[in-house]
């Protein structure tokens, strides 16, 4: 019986190629999102209407919006 085994090097190389070639968000944008997520978990994050944010997706959207305003590398909004 012949079985195929994936070597560690080949899978590591494939994963490295995937992440490095198609990075769509800058590290600074990620830091902005992390900051907003932390504020949401502490209960300090407010939406534009002044209500407390409890949804993680909304916190991510706020972080990306701030990164866009600051000129960081962030993809365009989906329409």
PyMOL Python script that loads the backbone (N, CA, C, O; Angstrom):
from pymol import cmd

cmd.read_pdbstr("""\
ATOM      1  N   UNK A   1       0.821  -1.173   0.000  1.00  0.00           N
ATOM      2  CA  UNK A   1       0.000   0.000   0.000  1.00  0.00           C
ATOM      3  C   UNK A   1       0.873   1.247   0.000  1.00  0.00           C
ATOM      4  O   UNK A   1       1.769   1.409   0.828  1.00  0.00           O
ATOM      5  N   UNK A   2       0.585   2.108  -0.941  1.00  0.00           N
ATOM      6  CA  UNK A   2       1.314   3.371  -1.022  1.00  0.00           C
ATOM      7  C   UNK A   2       0.403   4.488  -0.536  1.00  0.00           C
ATOM      8  O   UNK A   2      -0.686   4.700  -1.071  1.00  0.00           O
ATOM      9  N   UNK A   3       0.858   5.186   0.468  1.00  0.00           N
ATOM     10  CA  UNK A   3       0.065   6.301   0.980  1.00  0.00           C
ATOM     11  C   UNK A   3       0.848   7.591   0.776  1.00  0.00           C
ATOM     12  O   UNK A   3       2.075   7.626   0.876  1.00  0.00           O
ATOM     13  N   UNK A   4       0.108   8.635   0.492  1.00  0.00           N
ATOM     14  CA  UNK A   4       0.743   9.930   0.303  1.00  0.00           C
ATOM     15  C   UNK A   4       0.799  10.652   1.634  1.00  0.00           C
ATOM     16  O   UNK A   4      -0.174  10.677   2.388  1.00  0.00           O
ATOM     17  N   UNK A   5       1.935  11.231   1.907  1.00  0.00           N
ATOM     18  CA  UNK A   5       2.093  12.026   3.108  1.00  0.00           C
ATOM     19  C   UNK A   5       2.513  13.428   2.690  1.00  0.00           C
ATOM     20  O   UNK A   5       3.457  13.600   1.919  1.00  0.00           O
ATOM     21  N   UNK A   6       1.820  14.404   3.193  1.00  0.00           N
ATOM     22  CA  UNK A   6       2.202  15.785   2.909  1.00  0.00           C
ATOM     23  C   UNK A   6       3.346  16.155   3.846  1.00  0.00           C
ATOM     24  O   UNK A   6       3.252  15.995   5.062  1.00  0.00           O
ATOM     25  N   UNK A   7       4.396  16.638   3.270  1.00  0.00           N
ATOM     26  CA  UNK A   7       5.525  17.030   4.099  1.00  0.00           C
ATOM     27  C   UNK A   7       5.241  18.378   4.734  1.00  0.00           C
ATOM     28  O   UNK A   7       4.435  19.160   4.230  1.00  0.00           O
ATOM     29  N   UNK A   8       5.898  18.635   5.822  1.00  0.00           N
ATOM     30  CA  UNK A   8       5.699  19.895   6.527  1.00  0.00           C
ATOM     31  C   UNK A   8       6.124  21.077   5.663  1.00  0.00           C
ATOM     32  O   UNK A   8       5.493  22.134   5.696  1.00  0.00           O
ATOM     33  N   UNK A   9       7.183  20.901   4.898  1.00  0.00           N
ATOM     34  CA  UNK A   9       7.679  22.004   4.086  1.00  0.00           C
ATOM     35  C   UNK A   9       6.690  22.402   2.997  1.00  0.00           C
ATOM     36  O   UNK A   9       6.482  23.591   2.759  1.00  0.00           O
ATOM     37  N   UNK A  10       6.093  21.448   2.350  1.00  0.00           N
ATOM     38  CA  UNK A  10       5.197  21.788   1.246  1.00  0.00           C
ATOM     39  C   UNK A  10       3.942  22.494   1.741  1.00  0.00           C
ATOM     40  O   UNK A  10       3.487  23.443   1.102  1.00  0.00           O
ATOM     41  N   UNK A  11       3.373  22.061   2.857  1.00  0.00           N
ATOM     42  CA  UNK A  11       2.177  22.729   3.359  1.00  0.00           C
ATOM     43  C   UNK A  11       2.521  24.103   3.928  1.00  0.00           C
ATOM     44  O   UNK A  11       1.741  25.045   3.786  1.00  0.00           O
ATOM     45  N   UNK A  12       3.665  24.222   4.560  1.00  0.00           N
ATOM     46  CA  UNK A  12       4.071  25.518   5.094  1.00  0.00           C
ATOM     47  C   UNK A  12       4.317  26.516   3.967  1.00  0.00           C
ATOM     48  O   UNK A  12       3.978  27.693   4.088  1.00  0.00           O
ATOM     49  N   UNK A  13       4.903  26.044   2.881  1.00  0.00           N
ATOM     50  CA  UNK A  13       5.151  26.932   1.743  1.00  0.00           C
ATOM     51  C   UNK A  13       3.839  27.389   1.118  1.00  0.00           C
ATOM     52  O   UNK A  13       3.705  28.553   0.743  1.00  0.00           O
ATOM     53  N   UNK A  14       2.874  26.487   1.005  1.00  0.00           N
ATOM     54  CA  UNK A  14       1.577  26.850   0.438  1.00  0.00           C
ATOM     55  C   UNK A  14       0.884  27.893   1.297  1.00  0.00           C
ATOM     56  O   UNK A  14       0.325  28.856   0.772  1.00  0.00           O
ATOM     57  N   UNK A  15       0.913  27.714   2.614  1.00  0.00           N
ATOM     58  CA  UNK A  15       0.276  28.663   3.519  1.00  0.00           C
ATOM     59  C   UNK A  15       0.965  30.017   3.474  1.00  0.00           C
ATOM     60  O   UNK A  15       0.298  31.051   3.530  1.00  0.00           O
ATOM     61  N   UNK A  16       2.278  30.027   3.374  1.00  0.00           N
ATOM     62  CA  UNK A  16       3.022  31.279   3.307  1.00  0.00           C
ATOM     63  C   UNK A  16       2.690  32.036   2.033  1.00  0.00           C
ATOM     64  O   UNK A  16       2.576  33.262   2.052  1.00  0.00           O
ATOM     65  N   UNK A  17       2.535  31.326   0.934  1.00  0.00           N
ATOM     66  CA  UNK A  17       2.204  31.977  -0.330  1.00  0.00           C
ATOM     67  C   UNK A  17       0.815  32.599  -0.274  1.00  0.00           C
ATOM     68  O   UNK A  17       0.604  33.688  -0.807  1.00  0.00           O
ATOM     69  N   UNK A  18      -0.128  31.924   0.360  1.00  0.00           N
ATOM     70  CA  UNK A  18      -1.499  32.431   0.447  1.00  0.00           C
ATOM     71  C   UNK A  18      -1.549  33.734   1.232  1.00  0.00           C
ATOM     72  O   UNK A  18      -2.205  34.684   0.806  1.00  0.00           O
ATOM     73  N   UNK A  19      -0.871  33.793   2.366  1.00  0.00           N
ATOM     74  CA  UNK A  19      -0.983  34.953   3.235  1.00  0.00           C
ATOM     75  C   UNK A  19      -0.163  36.135   2.740  1.00  0.00           C
ATOM     76  O   UNK A  19      -0.614  37.274   2.859  1.00  0.00           O
ATOM     77  N   UNK A  20       1.006  35.909   2.199  1.00  0.00           N
ATOM     78  CA  UNK A  20       1.856  37.027   1.842  1.00  0.00           C
ATOM     79  C   UNK A  20       1.457  37.684   0.529  1.00  0.00           C
ATOM     80  O   UNK A  20       1.654  38.890   0.375  1.00  0.00           O
ATOM     81  N   UNK A  21       0.914  36.953  -0.405  1.00  0.00           N
ATOM     82  CA  UNK A  21       0.642  37.521  -1.712  1.00  0.00           C
ATOM     83  C   UNK A  21      -0.679  38.268  -1.778  1.00  0.00           C
ATOM     84  O   UNK A  21      -0.846  39.129  -2.643  1.00  0.00           O
ATOM     85  N   UNK A  22      -1.612  37.973  -0.903  1.00  0.00           N
ATOM     86  CA  UNK A  22      -2.922  38.600  -1.031  1.00  0.00           C
ATOM     87  C   UNK A  22      -3.355  39.290   0.263  1.00  0.00           C
ATOM     88  O   UNK A  22      -4.476  39.094   0.731  1.00  0.00           O
ATOM     89  N   UNK A  23      -2.482  40.080   0.826  1.00  0.00           N
ATOM     90  CA  UNK A  23      -2.838  40.798   2.044  1.00  0.00           C
ATOM     91  C   UNK A  23      -3.610  42.049   1.659  1.00  0.00           C
ATOM     92  O   UNK A  23      -3.060  42.951   1.027  1.00  0.00           O
ATOM     93  N   UNK A  24      -4.891  42.109   2.039  1.00  0.00           N
ATOM     94  CA  UNK A  24      -5.727  43.224   1.621  1.00  0.00           C
ATOM     95  C   UNK A  24      -5.860  44.290   2.704  1.00  0.00           C
ATOM     96  O   UNK A  24      -6.273  45.410   2.402  1.00  0.00           O
ATOM     97  N   UNK A  25      -5.528  43.984   3.940  1.00  0.00           N
ATOM     98  CA  UNK A  25      -5.615  44.944   5.029  1.00  0.00           C
ATOM     99  C   UNK A  25      -4.220  45.209   5.571  1.00  0.00           C
ATOM    100  O   UNK A  25      -3.418  44.283   5.696  1.00  0.00           O
ATOM    101  N   UNK A  26      -3.922  46.458   5.892  1.00  0.00           N
ATOM    102  CA  UNK A  26      -2.623  46.781   6.462  1.00  0.00           C
ATOM    103  C   UNK A  26      -2.599  46.396   7.943  1.00  0.00           C
ATOM    104  O   UNK A  26      -3.653  46.295   8.571  1.00  0.00           O
ATOM    105  N   UNK A  27      -1.418  46.183   8.499  1.00  0.00           N
ATOM    106  CA  UNK A  27      -1.343  45.887   9.934  1.00  0.00           C
ATOM    107  C   UNK A  27      -1.913  47.024  10.789  1.00  0.00           C
ATOM    108  O   UNK A  27      -2.474  46.776  11.857  1.00  0.00           O
ATOM    109  N   UNK A  28      -1.772  48.253  10.325  1.00  0.00           N
ATOM    110  CA  UNK A  28      -2.317  49.391  11.072  1.00  0.00           C
ATOM    111  C   UNK A  28      -3.844  49.325  11.125  1.00  0.00           C
ATOM    112  O   UNK A  28      -4.449  49.700  12.129  1.00  0.00           O
ATOM    113  N   UNK A  29      -4.460  48.852  10.052  1.00  0.00           N
ATOM    114  CA  UNK A  29      -5.913  48.695  10.042  1.00  0.00           C
ATOM    115  C   UNK A  29      -6.320  47.622  11.049  1.00  0.00           C
ATOM    116  O   UNK A  29      -7.337  47.764  11.728  1.00  0.00           O
ATOM    117  N   UNK A  30      -5.542  46.562  11.151  1.00  0.00           N
ATOM    118  CA  UNK A  30      -5.821  45.510  12.125  1.00  0.00           C
ATOM    119  C   UNK A  30      -5.729  46.020  13.554  1.00  0.00           C
ATOM    120  O   UNK A  30      -6.509  45.619  14.418  1.00  0.00           O
ATOM    121  N   UNK A  31      -4.766  46.909  13.797  1.00  0.00           N
ATOM    122  CA  UNK A  31      -4.633  47.482  15.132  1.00  0.00           C
ATOM    123  C   UNK A  31      -5.841  48.347  15.477  1.00  0.00           C
ATOM    124  O   UNK A  31      -6.292  48.365  16.622  1.00  0.00           O
ATOM    125  N   UNK A  32      -6.356  49.059  14.489  1.00  0.00           N
ATOM    126  CA  UNK A  32      -7.542  49.886  14.714  1.00  0.00           C
ATOM    127  C   UNK A  32      -8.738  49.016  15.082  1.00  0.00           C
ATOM    128  O   UNK A  32      -9.508  49.358  15.980  1.00  0.00           O
ATOM    129  N   UNK A  33      -8.891  47.898  14.391  1.00  0.00           N
ATOM    130  CA  UNK A  33      -9.998  46.987  14.677  1.00  0.00           C
ATOM    131  C   UNK A  33      -9.826  46.373  16.064  1.00  0.00           C
ATOM    132  O   UNK A  33     -10.796  46.245  16.811  1.00  0.00           O
ATOM    133  N   UNK A  34      -8.602  45.994  16.409  1.00  0.00           N
ATOM    134  CA  UNK A  34      -8.344  45.417  17.728  1.00  0.00           C
ATOM    135  C   UNK A  34      -8.704  46.404  18.837  1.00  0.00           C
ATOM    136  O   UNK A  34      -9.280  46.021  19.855  1.00  0.00           O
ATOM    137  N   UNK A  35      -8.359  47.684  18.631  1.00  0.00           N
ATOM    138  CA  UNK A  35      -8.653  48.713  19.627  1.00  0.00           C
ATOM    139  C   UNK A  35     -10.167  48.858  19.822  1.00  0.00           C
ATOM    140  O   UNK A  35     -10.640  48.996  20.950  1.00  0.00           O
ATOM    141  N   UNK A  36     -10.918  48.827  18.727  1.00  0.00           N
ATOM    142  CA  UNK A  36     -12.371  48.967  18.818  1.00  0.00           C
ATOM    143  C   UNK A  36     -13.010  47.736  19.453  1.00  0.00           C
ATOM    144  O   UNK A  36     -13.977  47.861  20.206  1.00  0.00           O
ATOM    145  N   UNK A  37     -12.482  46.551  19.158  1.00  0.00           N
ATOM    146  CA  UNK A  37     -13.004  45.325  19.767  1.00  0.00           C
ATOM    147  C   UNK A  37     -12.788  45.355  21.280  1.00  0.00           C
ATOM    148  O   UNK A  37     -13.662  44.955  22.049  1.00  0.00           O
ATOM    149  N   UNK A  38     -11.615  45.834  21.695  1.00  0.00           N
ATOM    150  CA  UNK A  38     -11.315  45.910  23.124  1.00  0.00           C
ATOM    151  C   UNK A  38     -12.274  46.882  23.815  1.00  0.00           C
ATOM    152  O   UNK A  38     -12.762  46.610  24.912  1.00  0.00           O
ATOM    153  N   UNK A  39     -12.540  48.026  23.157  1.00  0.00           N
ATOM    154  CA  UNK A  39     -13.466  49.002  23.718  1.00  0.00           C
ATOM    155  C   UNK A  39     -14.875  48.418  23.810  1.00  0.00           C
ATOM    156  O   UNK A  39     -15.595  48.686  24.772  1.00  0.00           O
ATOM    157  N   UNK A  40     -15.269  47.628  22.821  1.00  0.00           N
ATOM    158  CA  UNK A  40     -16.595  47.011  22.838  1.00  0.00           C
ATOM    159  C   UNK A  40     -16.703  46.034  24.015  1.00  0.00           C
ATOM    160  O   UNK A  40     -17.711  46.011  24.722  1.00  0.00           O
ATOM    161  N   UNK A  41     -15.672  45.243  24.214  1.00  0.00           N
ATOM    162  CA  UNK A  41     -15.699  44.257  25.301  1.00  0.00           C
ATOM    163  C   UNK A  41     -15.731  44.925  26.667  1.00  0.00           C
ATOM    164  O   UNK A  41     -16.285  44.378  27.621  1.00  0.00           O
ATOM    165  N   UNK A  42     -15.131  46.117  26.758  1.00  0.00           N
ATOM    166  CA  UNK A  42     -15.150  46.859  28.018  1.00  0.00           C
ATOM    167  C   UNK A  42     -16.447  47.641  28.194  1.00  0.00           C
ATOM    168  O   UNK A  42     -16.707  48.174  29.273  1.00  0.00           O
ATOM    169  N   UNK A  43     -17.263  47.715  27.144  1.00  0.00           N
ATOM    170  CA  UNK A  43     -18.532  48.432  27.212  1.00  0.00           C
ATOM    171  C   UNK A  43     -18.406  49.919  26.988  1.00  0.00           C
ATOM    172  O   UNK A  43     -19.299  50.683  27.354  1.00  0.00           O
ATOM    173  N   UNK A  44     -17.285  50.349  26.379  1.00  0.00           N
ATOM    174  CA  UNK A  44     -17.045  51.776  26.186  1.00  0.00           C
ATOM    175  C   UNK A  44     -17.315  52.243  24.755  1.00  0.00           C
ATOM    176  O   UNK A  44     -17.303  53.445  24.492  1.00  0.00           O
ATOM    177  N   UNK A  45     -17.557  51.323  23.835  1.00  0.00           N
ATOM    178  CA  UNK A  45     -17.721  51.686  22.433  1.00  0.00           C
ATOM    179  C   UNK A  45     -19.150  52.121  22.155  1.00  0.00           C
ATOM    180  O   UNK A  45     -20.103  51.416  22.487  1.00  0.00           O
ATOM    181  N   UNK A  46     -19.290  53.296  21.540  1.00  0.00           N
ATOM    182  CA  UNK A  46     -20.605  53.838  21.206  1.00  0.00           C
ATOM    183  C   UNK A  46     -20.728  53.955  19.690  1.00  0.00           C
ATOM    184  O   UNK A  46     -19.742  54.205  18.997  1.00  0.00           O
ATOM    185  N   UNK A  47     -21.936  53.773  19.185  1.00  0.00           N
ATOM    186  CA  UNK A  47     -22.196  53.931  17.757  1.00  0.00           C
ATOM    187  C   UNK A  47     -22.435  55.404  17.453  1.00  0.00           C
ATOM    188  O   UNK A  47     -22.382  56.242  18.353  1.00  0.00           O
ATOM    189  N   UNK A  48     -22.695  55.716  16.209  1.00  0.00           N
ATOM    190  CA  UNK A  48     -22.939  57.096  15.818  1.00  0.00           C
ATOM    191  C   UNK A  48     -24.152  57.701  16.494  1.00  0.00           C
ATOM    192  O   UNK A  48     -24.197  58.910  16.720  1.00  0.00           O
ATOM    193  N   UNK A  49     -25.138  56.876  16.820  1.00  0.00           N
ATOM    194  CA  UNK A  49     -26.348  57.384  17.479  1.00  0.00           C
ATOM    195  C   UNK A  49     -26.168  57.500  18.989  1.00  0.00           C
ATOM    196  O   UNK A  49     -27.069  57.974  19.681  1.00  0.00           O
ATOM    197  N   UNK A  50     -25.022  57.077  19.507  1.00  0.00           N
ATOM    198  CA  UNK A  50     -24.750  57.198  20.935  1.00  0.00           C
ATOM    199  C   UNK A  50     -25.087  55.973  21.747  1.00  0.00           C
ATOM    200  O   UNK A  50     -24.870  55.957  22.959  1.00  0.00           O
ATOM    201  N   UNK A  51     -25.622  54.925  21.097  1.00  0.00           N
ATOM    202  CA  UNK A  51     -25.950  53.708  21.826  1.00  0.00           C
ATOM    203  C   UNK A  51     -24.729  52.803  21.941  1.00  0.00           C
ATOM    204  O   UNK A  51     -23.822  52.845  21.109  1.00  0.00           O
ATOM    205  N   UNK A  52     -24.726  51.989  22.984  1.00  0.00           N
ATOM    206  CA  UNK A  52     -23.608  51.080  23.221  1.00  0.00           C
ATOM    207  C   UNK A  52     -23.580  49.988  22.153  1.00  0.00           C
ATOM    208  O   UNK A  52     -24.618  49.434  21.791  1.00  0.00           O
ATOM    209  N   UNK A  53     -22.375  49.684  21.652  1.00  0.00           N
ATOM    210  CA  UNK A  53     -22.199  48.645  20.638  1.00  0.00           C
ATOM    211  C   UNK A  53     -22.009  47.312  21.341  1.00  0.00           C
ATOM    212  O   UNK A  53     -21.153  47.188  22.216  1.00  0.00           O
ATOM    213  N   UNK A  54     -22.812  46.300  20.960  1.00  0.00           N
ATOM    214  CA  UNK A  54     -22.681  44.969  21.545  1.00  0.00           C
ATOM    215  C   UNK A  54     -22.369  43.917  20.494  1.00  0.00           C
ATOM    216  O   UNK A  54     -22.018  42.789  20.841  1.00  0.00           O
ATOM    217  N   UNK A  55     -22.490  44.259  19.224  1.00  0.00           N
ATOM    218  CA  UNK A  55     -22.272  43.310  18.141  1.00  0.00           C
ATOM    219  C   UNK A  55     -20.821  43.408  17.660  1.00  0.00           C
ATOM    220  O   UNK A  55     -20.386  44.492  17.273  1.00  0.00           O
ATOM    221  N   UNK A  56     -20.058  42.305  17.672  1.00  0.00           N
ATOM    222  CA  UNK A  56     -18.668  42.340  17.220  1.00  0.00           C
ATOM    223  C   UNK A  56     -18.515  42.805  15.773  1.00  0.00           C
ATOM    224  O   UNK A  56     -17.540  43.477  15.439  1.00  0.00           O
ATOM    225  N   UNK A  57     -19.469  42.452  14.916  1.00  0.00           N
ATOM    226  CA  UNK A  57     -19.382  42.883  13.522  1.00  0.00           C
ATOM    227  C   UNK A  57     -19.458  44.401  13.416  1.00  0.00           C
ATOM    228  O   UNK A  57     -18.790  45.005  12.577  1.00  0.00           O
ATOM    229  N   UNK A  58     -20.263  45.008  14.261  1.00  0.00           N
ATOM    230  CA  UNK A  58     -20.378  46.458  14.246  1.00  0.00           C
ATOM    231  C   UNK A  58     -19.070  47.093  14.739  1.00  0.00           C
ATOM    232  O   UNK A  58     -18.652  48.129  14.222  1.00  0.00           O
ATOM    233  N   UNK A  59     -18.437  46.485  15.719  1.00  0.00           N
ATOM    234  CA  UNK A  59     -17.161  47.002  16.215  1.00  0.00           C
ATOM    235  C   UNK A  59     -16.089  46.922  15.124  1.00  0.00           C
ATOM    236  O   UNK A  59     -15.273  47.833  14.987  1.00  0.00           O
ATOM    237  N   UNK A  60     -16.092  45.845  14.358  1.00  0.00           N
ATOM    238  CA  UNK A  60     -15.141  45.700  13.257  1.00  0.00           C
ATOM    239  C   UNK A  60     -15.397  46.774  12.216  1.00  0.00           C
ATOM    240  O   UNK A  60     -14.457  47.380  11.703  1.00  0.00           O
ATOM    241  N   UNK A  61     -16.664  47.013  11.900  1.00  0.00           N
ATOM    242  CA  UNK A  61     -17.007  48.030  10.908  1.00  0.00           C
ATOM    243  C   UNK A  61     -16.548  49.413  11.363  1.00  0.00           C
ATOM    244  O   UNK A  61     -16.075  50.203  10.546  1.00  0.00           O
ATOM    245  N   UNK A  62     -16.678  49.714  12.637  1.00  0.00           N
ATOM    246  CA  UNK A  62     -16.235  51.008  13.164  1.00  0.00           C
ATOM    247  C   UNK A  62     -14.720  51.117  13.053  1.00  0.00           C
ATOM    248  O   UNK A  62     -14.203  52.164  12.661  1.00  0.00           O
ATOM    249  N   UNK A  63     -14.000  50.046  13.394  1.00  0.00           N
ATOM    250  CA  UNK A  63     -12.543  50.047  13.305  1.00  0.00           C
ATOM    251  C   UNK A  63     -12.059  50.241  11.884  1.00  0.00           C
ATOM    252  O   UNK A  63     -11.116  50.997  11.647  1.00  0.00           O
ATOM    253  N   UNK A  64     -12.702  49.558  10.921  1.00  0.00           N
ATOM    254  CA  UNK A  64     -12.303  49.706   9.523  1.00  0.00           C
ATOM    255  C   UNK A  64     -12.629  51.100   9.007  1.00  0.00           C
ATOM    256  O   UNK A  64     -11.870  51.668   8.222  1.00  0.00           O
ATOM    257  N   UNK A  65     -13.743  51.645   9.441  1.00  0.00           N
ATOM    258  CA  UNK A  65     -14.114  52.992   9.035  1.00  0.00           C
ATOM    259  C   UNK A  65     -13.079  54.011   9.510  1.00  0.00           C
ATOM    260  O   UNK A  65     -12.685  54.899   8.754  1.00  0.00           O
ATOM    261  N   UNK A  66     -12.646  53.881  10.751  1.00  0.00           N
ATOM    262  CA  UNK A  66     -11.624  54.786  11.276  1.00  0.00           C
ATOM    263  C   UNK A  66     -10.299  54.616  10.544  1.00  0.00           C
ATOM    264  O   UNK A  66      -9.582  55.590  10.318  1.00  0.00           O
ATOM    265  N   UNK A  67      -9.972  53.382  10.176  1.00  0.00           N
ATOM    266  CA  UNK A  67      -8.734  53.136   9.433  1.00  0.00           C
ATOM    267  C   UNK A  67      -8.808  53.791   8.051  1.00  0.00           C
ATOM    268  O   UNK A  67      -7.819  54.349   7.576  1.00  0.00           O
ATOM    269  N   UNK A  68      -9.967  53.724   7.412  1.00  0.00           N
ATOM    270  CA  UNK A  68     -10.142  54.371   6.105  1.00  0.00           C
ATOM    271  C   UNK A  68      -9.955  55.880   6.225  1.00  0.00           C
ATOM    272  O   UNK A  68      -9.279  56.495   5.400  1.00  0.00           O
ATOM    273  N   UNK A  69     -10.561  56.475   7.259  1.00  0.00           N
ATOM    274  CA  UNK A  69     -10.452  57.917   7.463  1.00  0.00           C
ATOM    275  C   UNK A  69      -9.006  58.331   7.710  1.00  0.00           C
ATOM    276  O   UNK A  69      -8.596  59.425   7.321  1.00  0.00           O
ATOM    277  N   UNK A  70      -8.234  57.462   8.353  1.00  0.00           N
ATOM    278  CA  UNK A  70      -6.833  57.759   8.650  1.00  0.00           C
ATOM    279  C   UNK A  70      -5.923  57.483   7.451  1.00  0.00           C
ATOM    280  O   UNK A  70      -4.725  57.761   7.507  1.00  0.00           O
ATOM    281  N   UNK A  71      -6.483  56.937   6.367  1.00  0.00           N
ATOM    282  CA  UNK A  71      -5.688  56.688   5.158  1.00  0.00           C
ATOM    283  C   UNK A  71      -4.943  55.375   5.153  1.00  0.00           C
ATOM    284  O   UNK A  71      -4.005  55.207   4.375  1.00  0.00           O
ATOM    285  N   UNK A  72      -5.331  54.445   5.994  1.00  0.00           N
ATOM    286  CA  UNK A  72      -4.691  53.129   6.026  1.00  0.00           C
ATOM    287  C   UNK A  72      -5.159  52.293   4.842  1.00  0.00           C
ATOM    288  O   UNK A  72      -6.158  52.616   4.199  1.00  0.00           O
ATOM    289  N   UNK A  73      -4.432  51.219   4.560  1.00  0.00           N
ATOM    290  CA  UNK A  73      -4.781  50.345   3.441  1.00  0.00           C
ATOM    291  C   UNK A  73      -5.924  49.424   3.846  1.00  0.00           C
ATOM    292  O   UNK A  73      -5.735  48.463   4.592  1.00  0.00           O
ATOM    293  N   UNK A  74      -7.112  49.736   3.340  1.00  0.00           N
ATOM    294  CA  UNK A  74      -8.322  48.959   3.617  1.00  0.00           C
ATOM    295  C   UNK A  74      -9.108  48.857   2.316  1.00  0.00           C
ATOM    296  O   UNK A  74      -9.242  49.866   1.624  1.00  0.00           O
ATOM    297  N   UNK A  75      -9.631  47.699   1.949  1.00  0.00           N
ATOM    298  CA  UNK A  75     -10.421  47.600   0.726  1.00  0.00           C
ATOM    299  C   UNK A  75     -11.653  48.504   0.770  1.00  0.00           C
ATOM    300  O   UNK A  75     -12.106  48.913   1.839  1.00  0.00           O
ATOM    301  N   UNK A  76     -12.179  48.802  -0.408  1.00  0.00           N
ATOM    302  CA  UNK A  76     -13.375  49.627  -0.506  1.00  0.00           C
ATOM    303  C   UNK A  76     -14.565  48.913   0.101  1.00  0.00           C
ATOM    304  O   UNK A  76     -14.589  47.685   0.186  1.00  0.00           O
ATOM    305  N   UNK A  77     -15.554  49.690   0.523  1.00  0.00           N
ATOM    306  CA  UNK A  77     -16.782  49.112   1.075  1.00  0.00           C
ATOM    307  C   UNK A  77     -17.527  48.377  -0.025  1.00  0.00           C
ATOM    308  O   UNK A  77     -17.495  48.780  -1.188  1.00  0.00           O
ATOM    309  N   UNK A  78     -18.202  47.289   0.352  1.00  0.00           N
ATOM    310  CA  UNK A  78     -19.057  46.589  -0.598  1.00  0.00           C
ATOM    311  C   UNK A  78     -20.348  47.379  -0.743  1.00  0.00           C
ATOM    312  O   UNK A  78     -20.896  47.878   0.240  1.00  0.00           O
ATOM    313  N   UNK A  79     -20.825  47.488  -1.967  1.00  0.00           N
ATOM    314  CA  UNK A  79     -22.059  48.269  -2.157  1.00  0.00           C
ATOM    315  C   UNK A  79     -23.284  47.393  -2.174  1.00  0.00           C
ATOM    316  O   UNK A  79     -24.399  47.893  -2.324  1.00  0.00           O
TER     317      UNK A  79
END
""", "prot")
cmd.dss("prot")
cmd.show_as("cartoon", "prot")
cmd.util.cbc("prot")
cmd.orient("prot")
